[in-house]
Amino acid sequence: MTIRPQAPAEHRAGPREWLGLFVLTLPTLLLALDATVLNLAVPRISADLGPSGTELLWIVDIYGFMIAGFLVVMGSLGDRVGRRRLLMAGAFGFGLASALAAWATGPEMLIAARALLGITGATLMPSTLALISNMFQDARQRGIAISVWVTCFSVGVAIGPVVGGVLLQWFWWGSVFLLAVPVMVVLLVAAPLLLPEYRDAEAGRIDLASVVLSLVTVLPVIYGIKRLAERGADVPAVAALLVGAVFGAVFVLRQRRLAEPLLDLRLFADRAFSAALLVLLLGLGLMGGLYLFITQYLQLVAGLSPIRAGLWLLPAAATLIVASSLTPALTRRVRPGRVVGGALLLSALGYALVTQVSSVGGLPLLLTGFVLIYTGIGPMMALGTDLVVGSAPPEKAGAAAAMSETGMEFGIALGVAGLGSVVTAVYRDEIGEALPGDLPAPVADTVRDTFAGAGDLPAHVLGSAREAFTSGLNVASGVAAVMVTALAVTAIVLLRHVPPSDGEPEAAPSAETPATAANTP
């Protein structure tokens, strides 16, 4: 691994950089909020715009599809045209798309606005991370800055359901989108004053064929994974995955031949880069997959309203924030691999507790387990992101940040699909034996398909459905516990060579090409 040496005193971040970090946390907080508030607004959107079932699915999913598809493209584009310039362009587009979504007059307009939100949102996350990497060249300061970035993302996830519930209580559904407008105005005003411009001065023109190949790789794969989670391994899901795999192979071959590739595959030769990506992909994927079913448990099994469910999740989010904040201090003396491995083992203990949750009176144990899961996720996110971005040369920081974000998107999609399949299989197996024979066939099919479709049924049938769903959650948590334990051992082994931030950095290879990034105020 190439560890950047401690920056000399004149290159250490000063007040301007720390104020700039505050500006960079704004889109991070906003994107985390945006990922959670829409689900609460779906019933009102359905009542007002009257979308079909397919249109409603696209309203919800198109944002994630576009973000995942365009992250690699936007990360590489920022390296070429300038990260501040791309951030400001994306902020303007995101604010405009948010206003269009808020005042959408029909499902088609809302789908288009959400697609534009995803494309412009894909410019924000890699740009903020890349700028942090460039502004904070000292390894210790960069670790603190990325920890702050992760903390703000965690705050957004934590308060999203609460903020969304309050807005929907007092305003119309479009208000959840208008949150972005004032935030983006502040960013556009402050960015030229506080953020320097960085770009790769020697980067060539972007390869349009690679852009197309990356899109037709990522988009079909994400669609296939989501369809697997929703409907199983049907023909469209398998076909989409195969299409993505074929174009992915072509994409990789093209990147190897190009002198200036869209994605520099040499980044993966760095062991710390690859290991950190693996940890982020699987660690966040398992957490994201289980999070979906924990929120369903709170509402469908424990019977909590969306706002109350969001409030019960706040303690776990608070521990994630604290753990992320304390990570830089911990890694001054302890190797990052051990910190990440220990944090993942703590998460594994949380998953193990969730395996013991029952359908009646299981809320305290569930929340205790979830607190432990989130406590372990904080250091993993902070250190994993820092290792990915910090391992790359400065001129490739945008591409590295994009890979970090893409790994997270793929991980969460895989987690939902994989753990969702486990929950669904266990639920269907148990509920099939509990349904009464005189239940109408359409109702029985709906209940067998999903617990959310149980609706108004006799108390004993609802009780059986709750038990079946809880059993599925228990089994999925057991699978997650085993996988996270294995991931913890993997992290300790693969990252054992990375020193503490106060330790002696390893020397860079003598043949390494010096950074050519253009740094202009």
N, C-alpha and C positions, 0 to 999 in steps of 0.2 A: 504494500500500500504506500502511496505517496502522501505523506502527511505534510501539510504546509507548515513551515517553521513559524515560531512565534514572531509576530510582526515587530519591527523596531518601533521605538517609542513614537517616532514621527508618523508612523502609519497606523497607530492605534486610534480607534474611534473616539471622537470627541462629542461635544454637545449637539452639533448639527446632525451627526449620524444617529444619535439616540432619539432626537426629535423626528428624524426621518423614519426610524423604526416604528414610531407611533403611527405615522402616516401609512406605513406598509401593513400594519395590523388591521386597518379599517376594512379593506376588501376581504381579508381573511375572516374577520368576524362576520362580515355580511354574507359571504358564501356559506359559512356554517349555518347561519340563521336561515338562509334561503333553502337549504337542503332539508330543513325540518318543518317549516311553517306551512308548506303547501298541503301536506296531508290533512291538516286540520281544516283547510278551506275547501276540500273536495266536495263535501255535501252541499255547500252553498253554491259552488260553481255549477254543480249538476242541476240544482234547482233553478238557477238563473239562466244559464246558457243552454241547458238541455242537451248535452253531448251524448252520443251513442256510447256503448260500452267500449268499442274500439277507440273512439276519439278520446274518451276519458283516460284510457291507458296511455295514449300518446301524449296527452297533456302532462301526465305524471312522469313518463319515462324519457321523453325526448330531450330534456335538459341534461340528464346523466349521459345519454348516448353522445350528445354533441361535445360535452366536456371531455369524455374519455377519448373520442375520436380526434379531437383537435389539440390535445395537450402536447404531443410530441412535435406537431407542426409549429405551434406557437412558441414552444420553448426554443426551438432552433431558429425561428424567425426573430425572436428577441435577441439572440446572440448576434444576428447579422445587422438588424436595423437599429438596435438600441433598446435596452430593457425599459428605461424610463419612457421612451416614446411609445413602445408597445403597451405599457401599463396605462398610460394616459388615453391612448386610443381605445383600449379595452374598457376603461372606466366610462368613457363617453358613450360607447355602444351599449354597455350594460345598463347605464342609467336610462338611455332612450328605450331599450327593450323592456325595462321594468315598467316604464310609463305605458308602453303599448300593451303590455300584459294586464296592467291594472284596469285599463279602459277597453279591454277586448269586448267586442260586440257579438262574437260568435265563437264556437269551438275552433274553427279553422284559424281565426286570427290569434287566438290564445296559443294554439300549437306552434304557429309561426313565431310568435313572440318568445315562447319558451325555447325554441330552437336557437334563436338569436341570442338569448340569455346564455345558453350553453356554449356557443361559439365564442362570445365575448368573455364569458367567465373563464374559458380555457386560457385566456391571455393573462389573467390576474395572478393565479397561484404561482406558476413558474416564474413570472416576472418578479413577484415579491421575494421569493426564495433566492433567486439569482442575485437580486440587488443586495439582499442581506449578506450573501456570500462575498460580494465585492466590497461592500461598505465596512464589513467587520473582518479584516484580514487576520487579526489575532485570533488564534484558535479558541482561547478561553472566552473572549468577548463574543465570537461567533456562536459558541455553544449557548451562552446566555441569551443572545438575540433570537436564536432559533427556538429556545425554550419559551421565550415570550411569545413568539409566533404560534407555537403549538398551544400555549395556554389560551391565547385569544381564540383560536379555533375551538378549543374545548369549551370556553365560555359561550360561544355562539351555539354549539350543540346543546349546552345545558339550558340556556334561556330561550331557545327557539320555541319549544312547545308553550311555554308560559307567555312569551311575547305574542305568539300567534293567537293564543286563546284570548288574551286581553284585547287585541285588535279586532278579532271577530266578534267579541262581546259588544263593542261600541261602534264599529265601522263596518263597511261592506267588504266583501272578500278581496277586492282589489287593493285594499290597504296593505296586505302582506307583501305585495310587490313594491309599493311606493316607499318602503323602508330604504331601498337602495338609492333613491334619488338624492336626498341630502348628503348621504355618505359619499357618493361619487362626486358631488359638487365640491365638498371639502378636499377630497383627494386631488381633483383637477387644479384647485387653487394652490394647494400646499406643495404638490410634487415638484414643480419647477424651482421652488424656493429651497427645499430641503433635500431633494434626491439628486445625486449626480447621475450623469449618463454613462453607461458602460456598453461597449459592443466589441466584437471580435474584429479588429482592424484588417485581418488577413482572410476573413471568411469570403468565400465566393458567393455567386448567386445561388439562390435556393433552387433545388431540383424539383420542378413541378411534377415529374413522373413519380418521384418518391413521395410527394405529398399525397397524390392520388392513391398510391399503393398503401400508404399508412392508413388512410381512411377506409379503404376497402378491406383492410386487415382488421382494424380495431372494431369498427361498427358492426360487422356481421358477428364477430366473436362475442361482443357484449350483448347483442340481441339474442344470440343462441343461448348464452348462459342464462339470461333473464327468462327466456321461454322454457328452458329446462326446469327452472325453479317453479314456473307457473303451471306448466302442462306436461312435464315429463319429456322423455326422449322421443318426441314425435318427428315427423319428416322435416318440417321447417327448421326446428332447432338443430338437428344433425346437419342438414344442408348448410345452414348459416355457419356452423362451426367449421365444416369442411372448406367452405369458400374462404373464410378468414384464414385458415391454416395454409391453403394454397397460396393466396396472395401474400401472406406473411413470409413464406419461404422465398417468394420472388423478391419481396422487399429486402430481406436480409442479403440475398445474393447481389442485389443492386448496390446496397450500401457498401459492401466489401469491394466493389469495383470502382466506386466513385472517389475522386481525390478529395472532394468536399461533400461528404455524405450528409443527408438530413439528420441521421442519427449515427454518431461515431461509436461503432461497436467495440472499439478499443477500450471504452470505459468499463466494459464488463470483464476485462482482463484484470482489473484491480479487485483483489479478493474482498476487501472491505466494502467496496461499492456493491458487488454482487451479493454478499452476505446480508448487508443492510437492506437491500431491495427485497430479498427473500423474507427477511424478518417482517418488514412492513407489509408485504403482500399477504403472507399467511396470518400474521398476528392480527392485523386490522380486519382481514377477511373473516376470521373466526368470530371476532368480537362483533363486527357488523352484522353477520348472519344471526348470531344469537340475540343481538339487541332488538332485531325485528320481532322475535318471538317473545322476548321479555316484555316489550311494550304491549303485545297482544295479550299476554297473560294478565298484565295489570288491568286491562280494560275488559277482556272477555271472561276471564276466570275470576279475578278479584272484584270485578264490577265497578272499577273506578272510571270517572269521567276523564276526557283527554287532559284537562287542566290539572286535575288531581294526580293523574298518572305522571304528568310532567313534573309536578312538585315532588313526588316521591323519588324521582330520578335525580333530583338536585344533589342529595348527599354524595352519590357516586361521582357526579360531575365535579363536585367540590374537591374530592380526593384526587381526581385526575389533574385538576388545576394545581393543587399543592404539590403532587408528585412531579409534575412537569417543571414547576418552579424550582424545586430542590435538586433536580438532576444535575445542573452544572456544578454545584458545590460538591456533590457526591463524586463526580468523575474527576475531580482534581487529584484525588489520591487512589481511587479505585479504577481499574481498567474498564473501559466501556463495555467490553464483552461480558464481564462479570455482572455489571450493573444491569445490562439488558437481560442476561440469563436469569439473574435473581428476580427481576421484575416479572418476567414471563412465568417463573415458577409460582410467584404470588398469584398471578392470574389463573394459573392452573388450579390452585387451591380454591379460588372462587368458582371456577367451573365445576369442580368436584362438589362444592356445597350445593350448587343448583341441581345436581343430580338427585338430591334428597328432598327437593321441594315437593309438597303435596298440593292437591287441588283445593283443599280446605285448610285455611290457616297457614298457608305457606309463604305469605308475604314477607314476614321478618327474615326468614332464611334466604329468600330470593334476593332481597335488597342487600343483605350482608354479603352474599356471594358476588353480587354485581359491584358493590363497593370494592371488593378485592380485585375483581377483574379490571375495573377502571384504574385502580391504583397502580397495577402493573403495566397498563397500557401507556400511561403518561411517560415514564422514562423510555419505553420502547419507541414511541413516536418521536420524542425529542432527540434521542441519540441516533435512531435510525435515519431520520431526516438529515441531521448534522453530518453523519458519516457519508451519506450519499452525496450531498452537496459539497462537503469539504474534501472529498476524495478526488473530485474532478478538477482539471486545470481551470483557472479563472475564466478563460475565454469560452469554456464549455459549461459554465454554471447553469445557463438557461436550459440546455438539453438535459443536464443531470437533474435539475429540479423538476422538469417535465416528466422524466422517467420515474422519479419518486412519486409524483402525483398520479401518474398512470398506473403504477404498481398498486397504489391504494385503491383506485377505482376498480381495477381488475380483481383485487383481493376481496373487496366488499361484494362485488357481483358473484364471485366464486363462493364466498362464504354463505350468501343468501341461497344460492342454488344448491350447494352441497348439504348444508345443515337443514335447509328447507325440505330437501328430498327425504332426509332422515325423519324429521318431524312428521311430514305428510305420510310416509310409509307406516310409521308406528300408529299414528292417529287412525288411518283408514283400517288398519288391521284390527284395532281394538273396538272402534265404533261400529264396525260391520256386525259384530256379534251382539251389540247392545240395542240395536234399533228394533222396535216392535214390528211384527209382521203386518199389522193393519195400517202402517204409515203409508200415505200416498207415495207412489213411485217417484214423482218429480221431487217431492220434499226429501225423500230418503236419499236420492242421488245428490241433491245439494248438500245435505248434511255430511254424506260420505266424502264429498269433494273437499270441503273446508269447514273448519269450526266456525268461521265468521258467518257462514250461511245457516247456522243452526236456528236462528230466529226464535219465534214463539213456539216452543215445543213443551210437552209435559215435563214437569220438574225432574223426574227420574231420567228422562232422555238427555236433558241438558246437563244433569250431573254426570252421566256417562260420557258425554262429549267433553266436559271439562277434564275429567280424569284421563280420557284418551289423549287430549291435547297436552296435558301436563306430563304424561308418560313420554310423549314425543320430545318434549322439552328436556326431560331428564336424560333420555338416550343421546340427544344431540349434544348436551352439555358434557356427557361422558366422552363422546368422540372428541370434542374440543379440548377437554382436559388432557387426553392422551397426546393429541397433536401438539398442543402448546408445550407440554413437557418435553417432547422430542425437539421442538423448535428451540427451547431454552438451552438444551445441551448443544445443539448445532451452533447457536449464537456464541456460546462460551468457547467452543472449539475454533470456529472460523474467525472470530474476532480477538483471539487471545494475543495476537501480536500488536494490537493497537494500544499505545501507552496511555496512561492518565494524562489529563490536560496539563498537569504540573510536571509530568515526566519528560524525559528526553525524547524528542521526536525522532523517528527513524529517518535516516538519510534518504533523499530522493535518488533514484538511479542517475548515474552520471550522464547518460545519453538523453535525458529528458529535455525536450525542447522548451526553452523559456517561454513564459506567458507573453502573448502578443495582444492582449486585450487593450483596447483604447479606452482610457479613463479620462473623461473630460468633464469639467464642472457644468 
